[in-house]
Amino acid sequence: MSPYASAPQSETARRVDALVATLRDELVEVRRDIHAHPEVARTEVRTTAVLAERLRLAGLSPRLLPGTGLVCDVGDDRGAGRVALRADIDALPLDDACDLPFSSTVEGVAHACGHDVHTTVVLGAGLVLAELDRAGELSRGVRLIFQPAEEVMPGGSLDVIDAGALDGVSEIYALHCEPKIDVGLLGTRIGPITSASDQVSVTLTSRGGHTSRPHLTGDLVYALGQVVTQVPAILGRRTDPRSGVNLTWGAVHAGNVPNAIPSTGTLRGTLRCLDVRAWELAAQVLHDAVEQVAAPYDVEVSVHHTRGVPPVENDEAATSRIEAAARDVVGPDSVVLTEQSLGGEDFAWYLTKVPGALARLGTRTPGGRTYDIHQGDLRVDEQAIDVGVALLARIALG
């Protein structure tokens, strides 16, 4: 039985747990190996090779994707559509500050978002399901998707979809590490669980001039200040407040000296939104608002809005299946409502094609420190691997 199971399980869950137990030590070693050898987006050559080799040893036939990443089918396609389980395999370009025996061996690159855990969990689920298939216990086909480049916009999932990874797939699931939730708990939410995330760049230009004569030129710095403060406010009044539209500036650049009005200035920030319909509207509102705010100041305006990813909108039925699986393999109190995040996640692109859901896998040691993702000191309780493997395998079994 899973160390976190708190109630009697179904026969299927007990069978899954028994198989997970046989893989436990190996999967921890796989996770540590991947953690020690992180690779950033679209360079995940070693990670792909490690996964392909282990899947072949299990008698499976992984298919390499163009560039990096792979997909691998388990069981026959019985006409009902395959269940897909997705992992993201890339790391982040930052230093590992964990000081562990298996810390990153690559300077400036670290698995600081838990993708090493995601990858190990989907691999483990695939190995469990392969064993069940050999025993004639797999009732429908499963597809494992090991996706590159989640950490770059608009995300490697688009390349994976273009490569046909969703052909024959009827639903898809993923887990994401959540260091604010204890091991043994799963955070779920119906509807938007993450945000759309876009990059915005605004450039203003004018003739420039002396600060003693702002009336003779476009007062560019003053105009930038108006855009900084007024455009987010306009977005908040021109879009449904329930959609969570948020424009936050992260960089402002203009001028070099105190007594000269510069001729060029730029703003860069992110536009986030919890509703896909408001996300589509916000782009035009943004362009109009910048031009209207800057118009009185005799400056030229250029707005560059780079689409990132839409919100992850969890399907209600798929979310219910995740919750039912969690209650079976872990216990009746294992599911908690998770908060909406304004972070972006390219799993959203899969959900524009087929229904599915993403859930948050608790990785905090009960009573232990709460870490944060995208930080070099992120640590996860490795018992979460058992929970994640059993959960995904149980979902795939229906």
C-alpha positions in Angstrom: 0.0 0.0 0.0 1.2 3.5 -0.7 2.8 5.1 2.4 0.2 7.9 2.1 -2.9 5.7 1.5 -5.3 6.4 4.4 -8.2 4.1 3.7 -9.0 0.7 2.1 -8.3 0.7 -1.6 -9.9 -1.0 -4.6 -8.3 -4.1 -5.9 -7.0 -2.1 -8.9 -5.4 0.5 -6.6 -3.7 -2.3 -4.6 -2.4 -3.8 -7.8 -1.0 -0.5 -8.9 0.6 0.2 -5.5 2.3 -3.2 -5.6 3.8 -2.4 -9.0 4.9 1.1 -7.9 6.6 -0.4 -4.9 8.8 -2.6 -7.1 9.9 0.5 -9.0 10.3 2.9 -6.1 14.1 2.8 -5.7 14.7 2.9 -9.5 12.4 5.9 -10.0 14.1 7.9 -7.3 17.5 7.2 -9.0 16.0 8.2 -12.4 14.7 11.5 -10.9 18.1 12.2 -9.3 19.9 11.5 -12.5 17.7 13.8 -14.5 18.0 16.5 -11.8 21.8 16.2 -11.9 21.9 16.6 -15.7 19.3 19.3 -16.5 18.8 20.6 -20.1 17.1 23.8 -21.1 14.4 24.0 -23.7 15.0 22.2 -27.0 18.4 20.9 -25.8 17.0 17.9 -23.9 19.0 15.3 -25.8 20.3 13.3 -22.9 17.0 13.3 -21.1 15.3 12.0 -24.2 17.8 9.3 -24.6 17.5 8.1 -20.9 13.8 7.9 -21.3 13.8 6.1 -24.6 16.3 3.5 -23.3 14.2 2.7 -20.2 11.0 2.4 -22.2 12.7 0.1 -24.7 13.9 -2.1 -21.9 10.2 -2.4 -20.8 9.4 -3.7 -24.3 7.8 -0.5 -25.5 8.5 1.4 -28.8 9.1 5.1 -28.1 8.9 7.4 -31.1 11.3 10.3 -31.0 9.9 13.7 -31.8 11.6 16.2 -34.1 14.4 17.8 -32.1 13.9 16.5 -28.6 11.2 14.7 -26.6 9.3 11.5 -27.4 5.9 9.8 -27.3 5.3 6.2 -26.5 2.2 4.1 -26.7 1.2 1.5 -24.1 -1.4 -1.1 -25.1 -3.5 -1.4 -28.2 -5.7 1.3 -29.6 -9.1 -0.2 -29.0 -11.1 2.4 -30.8 -12.1 4.4 -27.7 -9.3 6.9 -28.0 -6.1 6.8 -26.0 -5.6 8.4 -22.6 -2.5 10.7 -22.8 -0.2 11.4 -19.8 2.1 14.4 -20.4 5.4 15.3 -18.8 7.6 18.4 -19.5 11.3 17.5 -19.6 13.1 20.9 -19.8 15.0 22.7 -17.0 15.4 26.4 -16.2 18.4 28.7 -16.9 19.3 29.4 -13.3 21.8 28.1 -10.7 21.0 25.1 -8.5 21.2 26.2 -4.9 20.1 22.9 -3.2 23.6 21.6 -2.2 22.5 17.9 -2.6 24.5 14.9 -3.7 22.5 15.0 -6.9 22.6 18.8 -7.5 22.9 20.0 -11.0 26.3 19.3 -12.7 25.5 21.9 -15.3 26.4 25.5 -14.4 23.5 27.9 -14.7 20.9 25.2 -15.4 18.6 23.6 -12.8 15.4 21.7 -12.5 13.8 24.4 -10.3 10.2 23.8 -11.5 9.9 20.1 -10.7 10.0 18.9 -14.3 12.4 16.1 -13.2 9.6 14.8 -11.0 7.0 15.2 -13.7 9.2 13.2 -16.1 9.9 10.5 -13.6 6.2 10.2 -12.6 5.0 9.7 -16.2 7.8 7.3 -16.9 6.8 5.3 -13.8 3.2 5.3 -14.7 4.1 4.0 -18.2 6.2 1.2 -16.7 3.3 0.2 -14.4 0.8 0.3 -17.3 3.1 -1.8 -19.5 3.2 -4.5 -16.9 -0.5 -4.4 -16.5 -0.9 -4.6 -20.3 1.3 -7.7 -20.4 -1.0 -9.2 -17.8 -4.1 -8.4 -19.9 -5.3 -5.8 -17.3 -5.2 -2.7 -19.5 -8.6 -1.9 -21.0 -7.6 1.0 -23.3 -4.6 2.4 -24.9 -2.3 5.0 -23.2 0.1 7.5 -24.8 3.0 8.9 -22.8 4.1 12.3 -24.0 7.5 13.6 -22.9 7.4 17.2 -24.1 10.3 19.6 -24.5 10.4 23.3 -24.1 7.6 24.1 -21.7 9.5 27.0 -20.2 9.6 29.0 -23.3 6.7 30.8 -25.0 4.5 29.8 -26.7 5.6 26.4 -25.6 6.9 23.2 -27.0 3.5 21.6 -26.7 2.6 23.3 -30.1 5.4 21.4 -31.8 4.3 18.2 -30.1 0.8 18.6 -31.3 2.0 19.4 -34.9 4.0 16.2 -34.8 0.8 14.2 -34.3 1.1 13.4 -30.6 -2.6 13.9 -30.1 -3.7 11.7 -33.0 -6.1 9.1 -31.6 -6.1 10.7 -28.1 -9.4 11.4 -26.5 -8.3 12.9 -23.2 -5.1 14.1 -21.5 -3.8 14.5 -18.0 -0.8 16.1 -16.3 0.6 16.7 -12.8 2.6 19.8 -11.7 4.6 19.9 -8.5 3.2 22.1 -5.8 5.6 22.8 -2.9 2.8 24.6 -0.9 0.8 21.3 -0.6 1.9 18.4 1.5 2.9 15.0 0.0 -0.2 12.8 -0.2 -2.5 15.6 -1.2 -3.6 16.6 -4.6 -4.8 20.1 -5.6 -7.6 20.3 -8.2 -9.8 22.9 -9.7 -12.5 22.8 -12.4 -12.1 25.5 -15.1 -9.1 27.8 -15.2 -6.3 26.7 -13.0 -3.5 28.7 -14.6 -3.5 32.0 -16.6 -2.9 33.1 -20.1 0.6 34.7 -20.2 1.7 37.1 -22.9 4.7 39.4 -23.3 4.1 43.1 -24.0 6.6 45.6 -25.3 5.7 49.3 -25.8 8.1 51.7 -27.6 7.6 55.5 -27.6 9.6 57.8 -29.8 9.8 61.6 -30.2 12.2 64.3 -31.4 13.8 64.6 -27.9 14.9 67.9 -26.4 15.9 69.8 -23.3 14.0 69.3 -20.0 13.6 73.2 -19.8 11.5 73.1 -23.0 9.1 70.1 -22.8 6.5 72.0 -24.8 8.7 72.0 -27.8 9.0 68.2 -28.1 7.2 65.0 -27.0 7.7 64.7 -23.3 8.5 61.0 -23.7 9.3 60.1 -20.1 6.2 61.7 -18.9 4.2 59.9 -21.6 5.8 56.6 -20.5 4.7 57.3 -16.9 1.1 57.7 -18.1 1.2 54.5 -20.0 2.7 52.7 -17.0 -0.1 53.7 -14.7 -3.2 54.2 -16.9 -3.1 51.3 -19.3 -3.4 48.6 -16.6 -6.3 50.6 -15.1 -8.1 50.8 -18.5 -7.7 47.1 -19.0 -9.4 46.6 -15.6 -12.4 48.7 -16.7 -12.7 47.4 -20.3 -12.6 43.7 -19.5 -14.7 41.6 -17.2 -13.2 41.9 -13.7 -14.0 38.2 -13.2 -11.5 37.3 -15.9 -8.5 38.3 -13.8 -6.8 40.4 -16.5 -3.5 41.7 -15.1 -0.9 43.8 -16.9 2.3 44.2 -14.9 5.4 46.1 -16.1 8.8 44.5 -15.4 11.2 46.9 -17.2 11.2 50.6 -18.0 14.0 52.2 -20.0 14.4 55.8 -21.1 17.2 58.4 -21.1 20.6 58.7 -19.5 20.9 62.2 -18.1 18.6 64.4 -15.9 18.3 67.4 -18.2 17.6 65.8 -21.6 14.3 64.4 -22.8 15.2 61.2 -24.6 13.9 60.4 -28.1 13.2 56.7 -27.3 11.8 54.8 -24.4 10.5 51.3 -23.8 8.3 49.4 -21.5 8.2 45.6 -21.1 5.8 43.5 -19.1 3.4 40.6 -19.0 -0.3 40.4 -19.7 -2.1 37.6 -17.8 -5.7 36.5 -17.9 -7.8 33.6 -16.4 -10.4 33.5 -19.1 -9.7 32.6 -22.7 -12.4 34.9 -24.1 -11.2 37.9 -22.2 -7.6 36.9 -23.3 -8.7 37.3 -26.9 -10.4 40.7 -26.2 -7.5 42.1 -24.1 -5.1 42.3 -27.0 -7.2 44.9 -28.8 -8.0 46.8 -25.7 -4.3 46.9 -24.9 -3.3 48.4 -28.3 -6.1 51.0 -28.2 -5.4 52.0 -24.6 -1.7 52.6 -25.2 -2.4 54.8 -28.3 -5.1 56.7 -26.5 -3.1 57.4 -23.4 0.0 58.5 -25.3 -1.9 60.6 -27.9 -1.8 64.0 -26.1 2.0 63.9 -25.7 3.1 64.1 -29.3 4.9 60.8 -29.3 4.9 57.9 -31.8 3.7 54.6 -30.4 4.7 51.0 -31.2 3.0 48.1 -29.4 4.3 44.5 -29.7 2.1 41.9 -28.1 3.5 38.4 -28.2 1.0 35.7 -27.6 2.2 33.2 -25.0 -0.2 30.5 -23.8 -3.9 30.4 -23.0 -5.2 29.5 -19.6 -5.3 25.8 -18.6 -9.1 25.2 -18.4 -9.7 21.9 -16.7 -12.6 19.9 -18.0 -15.2 19.0 -15.3 -15.4 15.3 -16.1 -11.7 14.9 -16.4 -11.1 16.7 -13.0 -13.7 14.3 -11.4 -11.7 11.3 -12.8 -8.5 12.7 -11.3 -10.2 13.2 -7.9 -11.7 9.7 -8.0 -8.3 8.2 -8.7 -6.7 10.2 -5.9 -9.3 9.1 -3.4 -8.8 5.4 -4.4 -5.0 5.3 -4.4 -4.4 7.8 -1.5 -7.5 8.2 0.5 -10.8 10.1 0.9 -9.2 13.2 2.2 -6.5 13.4 -0.4 -8.1 16.1 -2.6 -8.0 19.8 -1.8 -9.1 22.8 -3.8 -6.1 24.6 -5.3 -5.9 28.3 -5.9 -5.8 29.7 -9.4 -2.4 30.7 -10.5 -1.4 33.6 -12.8 1.5 31.6 -14.0 1.5 30.3 -17.6 1.6 26.6 -18.5 1.7 25.3 -22.1 -0.4 22.2 -21.2 -3.2 24.6 -22.1 -2.6 24.1 -25.8 -3.4 20.4 -25.5 -6.8 21.3 -23.9 -7.7 23.4 -26.9 -7.7 20.1 -28.8 -9.0 17.4 -26.4 -10.5 17.5 -22.9 -8.4 16.9 -19.9 -7.1 18.3 -16.7 -3.9 19.3 -14.8 -3.7 18.8 -11.1 -1.1 19.9 -8.5 0.9 17.2 -6.8 1.9 17.9 -3.2 5.7 17.8 -2.7 6.1 19.4 0.7 7.2 17.3 3.6 4.4 17.5 6.2 5.6 20.0 8.8 8.5 21.0 6.7 9.6 24.2 4.9 7.5 25.6 2.0 9.6 26.2 -1.1 8.7 28.0 -4.3 9.1 27.0 -7.9 11.5 28.8 -10.2 13.9 29.2 -7.3 17.3 27.4 -7.2 16.7 26.0 -3.7 13.5 24.1 -4.6 13.4 20.8 -2.8 10.7 18.1 -3.2 9.8 15.2 -0.9 10.6 12.3 -3.2 7.7 10.3 -1.7 5.6 12.4 -4.1 6.9 10.2 -6.9 5.0 7.2 -5.6 1.8 9.2 -5.2 2.1 10.7 -8.7 2.9 7.4 -10.4 0.0 5.5 -8.7 -2.3 8.4 -9.4 -1.6 8.6 -13.2 -1.7 4.9 -13.6 -5.0 4.7 -11.8 -6.5 7.5 -14.0 -5.4 5.6 -17.2 -7.0 2.5 -16.0 -10.4 4.2 -15.7 
